[in-house]
Amino acid sequence: MGNVESVDFDFLRRCSLFGGLTETALEHICTMMLRQRFSAGGIILSEGSVNDRIYFIEHGRVEIAKAGSSEGKPVNRHIVDMASGDTFGEMELIDIQPCEATVRAVEDTVTLSLSNRDLYLVSKFDMKTYALLIMNLARDLSRRLRHTDFLLAKGGSCGFEPGGAPPESAGTA
């Protein structure tokens, strides 16, 4: 179970994953959440490591970077900066694969997170809430993929702005 004594429900309502959830469902989910604090420069997730959690940035800012090479030398490619209200770690939660990138705190950062097991427990407690969480997660991933498609089509990089919203011209609904 979680270690969160109090969560700002307005913050949770701003997180797209919790859109449409009832007050009762949010209260139940809060009992499962894990709050962690990371100092600026601290690694939250390492590329290639195992992760079974989805993270919600409560305060602070993180950078997501992927290892690569340039002219035969190792480099870290900046993917995106994320801030309060953004989420990361959802890919590993779904496909049960190692982390695709490294997540580093750019400034002192506080996260809330839910594990794969927590989501399983939600499914046993309230299937309607679980289904809504999974649909919200699918929508978030679809928006990110749509934005990546837009950027690749125009020949740009695949970085996201904090908040994860693609430009209006990206054709999202």
Buried (B, 14 or more C-beta within 10 A) or exposed (E): EBEBEEBEEEBBBBBBBBBEBEEEBBEBBBEBBBBBEBEEEBEBBBBEEEBBBBBBBBEBBBBBBBEEEEEEEEEBBEBBBBBBBBBBBBBBBBEEEEBBBBBBBBEBBBBBBBBBEBBEBBBEEBEEBBEBBBEBBEBBEEBBEBBBBBBEEEEEEBBBBBEBEBEEEBEEE
